[in-house]
Amino acid sequence: MRNQPMIMWKTVARSLITGSACKMYPAREPVLFERTRGCIEMASAKCILCSLCAKRCPTGAIEVNKEKNFWRIDRFKCILCGNCIEGCKSEALRMANHYAGPTIAKQGESHDVVPPKDKKEKAEK
């Protein structure tokens, strides 16, 4: 029991010399690694509304509606597994290494997508 205060003083002295071991988050932005799983990003210009991403999502966080031409993700359901990215044929999805911002209410992120037929017609004109 007599050694316990000495161990604590060693830690205090080391912290005074080397600085804090804590991350200074609000003051300094965190350094994120290249493979950090932050959030799913969608490029609506590349999407072909195939709905493979929705079928591969284990939590049902992604919804694709071909009739109304939209793609939606529920950030609260998404577990960042990357299955949707692997299944996307058109490479419209990617994993960003920054985190999605905090929200107060449960809300999804939706994107309006131009259907593949309309993309072909615009390209021909």
C-alpha atoms as one frame of an Amber mdcrd trajectory, in Angstrom:
protein
   0.000   0.000   0.000   2.906   2.385   0.552   3.901   2.166  -3.135   0.549
   3.458  -4.436   1.263   7.193  -3.821   4.678   6.851  -5.477   3.134   5.330
  -8.598   0.620   8.182  -8.753   3.369  10.829  -8.409   5.332   9.194 -11.223
   2.266   9.508 -13.465   1.711  13.141 -12.433   5.358  14.040 -13.089   5.315
  12.307 -16.495   2.136  14.184 -17.467   3.652  17.504 -16.456   6.725  16.887
 -18.600   5.231  15.217 -21.703   1.841  16.944 -21.765  -1.681  15.603 -21.663
  -2.465  12.202 -23.103  -6.050  13.315 -23.775  -7.106  14.412 -27.232  -7.865
  18.110 -27.386 -10.879  17.603 -29.670 -12.640  20.918 -29.892  -9.366  22.851
 -29.939  -7.664  20.583 -32.516  -9.291  18.589 -35.277  -8.716  14.833 -34.927
  -6.292  13.117 -37.285  -8.308  10.490 -39.148  -6.766   7.480 -40.840  -7.403
   6.712 -44.496  -9.481   3.611 -43.658 -11.599   5.295 -40.949 -15.272   4.399
 -41.312 -16.975   7.769 -41.019 -20.175   7.867 -43.086 -21.636   6.690 -46.384
 -21.566   9.308 -49.152 -23.664   9.087 -52.281 -23.012  10.561 -55.744 -26.521
  10.837 -57.178 -25.187  11.532 -60.683 -23.731   7.998 -60.845 -26.695   6.140
 -59.315 -28.731   3.906 -61.641 -31.420   3.017 -59.042 -30.596  -0.698 -59.170
 -31.387  -1.079 -55.416 -28.585  -3.577 -54.810 -27.335  -1.380 -51.975 -30.708
  -1.621 -50.221 -30.809  -5.397 -50.671 -27.309  -5.837 -49.220 -27.893  -3.581
 -46.199 -28.293  -5.855 -43.142 -30.156  -3.229 -41.081 -32.475  -1.889 -43.784
 -31.022   1.604 -43.506 -31.170   2.259 -47.261 -34.351   2.758 -49.234 -34.448
   3.055 -53.045 -37.652   4.086 -54.809 -37.536   3.739 -58.600 -40.992   5.259
 -59.159 -40.241   8.476 -57.263 -36.536   8.507 -58.230 -34.983   8.897 -54.802
 -32.406   7.203 -52.609 -32.559   7.543 -48.816 -30.340   6.447 -45.924 -31.262
   6.422 -42.248 -28.043   7.349 -40.427 -29.366   5.976 -37.126 -29.811   2.481
 -38.592 -26.556   2.407 -40.586 -23.790   0.374 -38.912 -21.105   1.344 -41.486
 -20.441  -2.254 -42.516 -19.727  -1.330 -46.160 -21.939  -4.026 -47.725 -23.823
  -1.395 -49.725 -20.564  -0.062 -51.169 -19.447  -3.537 -52.231 -22.806  -4.178
 -53.919 -23.022  -0.883 -55.809 -22.385  -1.597 -59.511 -22.230   2.049 -60.553
 -19.808   3.066 -57.769 -22.193   5.779 -56.574 -21.459   5.001 -52.912 -18.244
   5.491 -50.998 -17.099   5.435 -47.393 -15.943   8.872 -46.262 -13.419   9.043
 -43.464 -15.107  11.989 -41.726 -18.000  11.494 -39.353 -21.557  12.674 -39.934
 -22.508  15.607 -37.744 -24.731  15.250 -34.689 -28.479  15.664 -35.068 -31.265
  16.432 -32.642 -34.090  14.629 -34.421 -34.151  11.282 -36.182 -33.947  12.104
 -39.850 -32.761  10.447 -43.009 -30.659  11.818 -45.808 -32.287  11.624 -49.222
 -31.068  12.254 -52.740 -33.129  12.827 -55.856 -31.740  10.662 -58.638 -32.149
  11.182 -62.372 -33.296   7.821 -63.788 -30.898   6.044 -66.190 -33.330   6.468
 -69.121 -33.384  10.248 -68.683 -29.571  10.314 -68.439 -29.297   8.528 -71.798
 -31.777  10.910 -73.429 -29.848  13.959 -72.179 -26.570  12.490 -73.408 -28.028
  11.874 -76.891 -29.246  15.473 -77.194
